[in-house]
Amino acid sequence: MKRPLLLLTVCLVALSQLFALPERENHPLDVVTITWWHPNSGIAGKATETLINRFNTTIGKEEGIVVQGVYQGKANDVLTKTKAIMQSQTTTDLPDLVQLDGAAVLDIRDDRRLIAMERLAREDGYDLSQILEAARLSVTYKETMIAMPFNSSTILLYYNKSAFDEAGITAPPRTLDELAEAALKLKQTDAKGRVTRYGFANVPTTYELMCWLGQQNGLSFITDEENGHTGIPTRVLFDENGTMVNFLAKWKALYATGSLENLTSDLNGAFASGRVAMIVASTSNLTTIEQMVGDRFELAVAPFPMVDEAATGGVNVGGGALWALDNKSGHAKEAWQFVKFLASPESQLYWHIETGYFPIHRDTYEMEGFKEHIRENPRSAVAIRQLLESNPRLQGIWVPSAYQIYYTFQSGILKMLEENRSPEETSRAIAREINGYFAEFLRMQE
Amino acid sequence: MKLRYPNRIKPYLLIAPALFLAVLFSYRPFFLTLVNSFHTISLAGKRINFIGFDNYIRLFANPSFQASLSNTLRFTLFFVPTNIVICLSAALLSNRPGKLATLNQIFFFLPMAVGLSSTMMIVKMMFNPSIGIINQLLGLDIQWFNNRHAAMGLLVFAGVGLDIGLNFLLLISALRNVPSDLVEVATIEGASWSQTFRYLQAPMISSTLLFVVVTNIKDAMLISAPVMILTEGGPYRSTQTLVYQMYLEGFRSGNYAMGSTIATIVFALTFAILLLLLHLERRRVYYQ
């Protein structure tokens, strides 16, 4: 009688092993879990994990909050996944926090499940003026800060210092005229007359033009509704205020020197291999470009060139931000605690040192650790100084059909160069096409 | 009770499950797309107003669409003949007995077993102008993703790479079905290689060849996945195809009305070409 009983017990015990019991983590019942979808991988991914850990072991432990970071692929993938859930109406699957870049604004800014970051800050008595004005305005829609800027970057001029020394150029170009002059000196050809080194490579699209058009006359808007920050844009302004013609004339002159390469892809590679002496790229590319260049030549950076002496607006803040979503869990307050932690001077200093994204908290700039870091990394210093000197109201454009508009700029400008069209004609054609996309979008409003 | 027409109901019962799925996933979406293309549609996907052919008129006036249309037709024009020549040559060359021929067959057939996205990622790496193996190996300095013609060439190459496996399989099995005694007789009678192909093999495989051409045209007109991964429509929209633009409008810009309009146009265009081809088929193709 004993043996079957024993066998049965053994069998039951063995069976229970087959079903992996969901193991509950060992924390009190009232712990709140916050999910954060992000696109941070590599260096930024590690920094993200560290920040989450710091929160979970300090503030999180005290307040009973556990943050779970979920890497959801590239920025675009994060947006695709978020949008898919929003459209399927299964609100409860939404994360509490999602990190998205500028391209996502139009898709979610009017969604009822978006919790404006400013509201959470107000409820907590948080003073928003602690956040750098340019960064704050970069996520401000209809006077409300709808997200928290996080992975913020600007555009920068990267140049081959060794080539500059060789060509006898002492200072980096400040304006497009100076850029054209320098580019011509930097251009090299082989015996057959083929260009072996271009002075500059670029085909301006949305990213560059936001600055090159926006910085003119101190500040110029590219579309009405203040670049789409106060409402849905209905028409572009660059054809009316002449900024596009002014820019295109300079660009055409640059192309006429024969030292500009119309390069649309792999600019980092072309620059690092020495085939191009200057490029403009995001500050977030700094680490990558430094690694690619290695010891091949001396790399240096300078402020993004101005269109002309009157174009004093500087550059806009690009990159991504943290968005709070209502997934019916009622944990918005806890999510805000984490956002507040990420935006704190200390977290921002760590984030800046690790990733190169610039700090969005004012106080970070006064910290000893920051000053020391800047002294040791003069290239970061250039980017930071440029940003602080820019007009904070110079902001990126929030427009529908961003993909189409990107190519409208790119192919319009190439057409001007290759078919020798006038800047006026080109400006009109680009404006007409983009206004068409705006009209299309307005028709989609109920 | 005995059914009066049991034999009439049974076939419908048998096709009902397949028909149900086809209606649910093909005909219903097709019909809705058609209806949507005559409306304005909100971001949330609701139909707002009936506007007749307005979407079509706007679309044809749009430079981006004009580029897509011309790119797609050019791609089809380059891709279909290139693909047929390569696949047919591969099939003819490996249509012989022996172990080496089998090895060749495996090589030609293998691309089918690799996923599309992975193939495209590999191609993208290989053709990187600065660090890619192609430029290094061949000593070229071609900006594959920056030159409009190079990018289109690359897309054709990628398309052939994707299609070669299945087309090769179809063509080689068709060639194997050509009775070997006929080929032998032709050879004994002194027919040259090209004569054998021209007068014997080609007519015998014409039905398969037609099928391959038809599916190739369909593939070419609908190409989008390689564009998405390789070039994203660039440079300067030179590789933006109709279906890729449909994806952009419908999924990136949330403009379902335009997306539906493009989808309808692609369908009409492809259908027209295929109808024309099937009309030719009645006169030219020989069935065993």
Boltz contact constraints between the chains, C-beta under 6 A:
constraints:
  - contact:
      token1: [A, 263]
      token2: [B, 146]
      max_distance: 6.0
  - contact:
      token1: [A, 264]
      token2: [B, 146]
      max_distance: 6.0
  - contact:
      token1: [A, 264]
      token2: [B, 234]
      max_distance: 6.0
  - contact:
      token1: [A, 264]
      token2: [B, 235]
      max_distance: 6.0
  - contact:
      token1: [A, 265]
      token2: [B, 145]
      max_distance: 6.0
  - contact:
      token1: [A, 265]
      token2: [B, 146]
      max_distance: 6.0
  - contact:
      token1: [A, 266]
      token2: [B, 129]
      max_distance: 6.0
  - contact:
      token1: [A, 266]
      token2: [B, 130]
      max_distance: 6.0
  - contact:
      token1: [A, 269]
      token2: [B, 130]
      max_distance: 6.0
  - contact:
      token1: [A, 273]
      token2: [B, 130]
      max_distance: 6.0
  - contact:
      token1: [A, 401]
      token2: [B, 253]
      max_distance: 6.0
  - contact:
      token1: [A, 403]
      token2: [B, 248]
      max_distance: 6.0
  - contact:
      token1: [A, 403]
      token2: [B, 252]
      max_distance: 6.0
  - contact:
      token1: [A, 404]
      token2: [B, 64]
      max_distance: 6.0
  - contact:
      token1: [A, 407]
      token2: [B, 237]
      max_distance: 6.0
  - contact:
      token1: [A, 410]
      token2: [B, 236]
      max_distance: 6.0
  - contact:
      token1: [A, 411]
      token2: [B, 236]
      max_distance: 6.0
  - contact:
      token1: [A, 411]
      token2: [B, 237]
      max_distance: 6.0
  - contact:
      token1: [A, 414]
      token2: [B, 236]
      max_distance: 6.0
  - contact:
      token1: [A, 433]
      token2: [B, 63]
      max_distance: 6.0
  - contact:
      token1: [A, 443]
      token2: [B, 40]
      max_distance: 6.0
  - contact:
      token1: [A, 444]
      token2: [B, 42]
      max_distance: 6.0
  - contact:
      token1: [A, 444]
      token2: [B, 43]
      max_distance: 6.0
  - contact:
      token1: [A, 446]
      token2: [B, 42]
      max_distance: 6.0
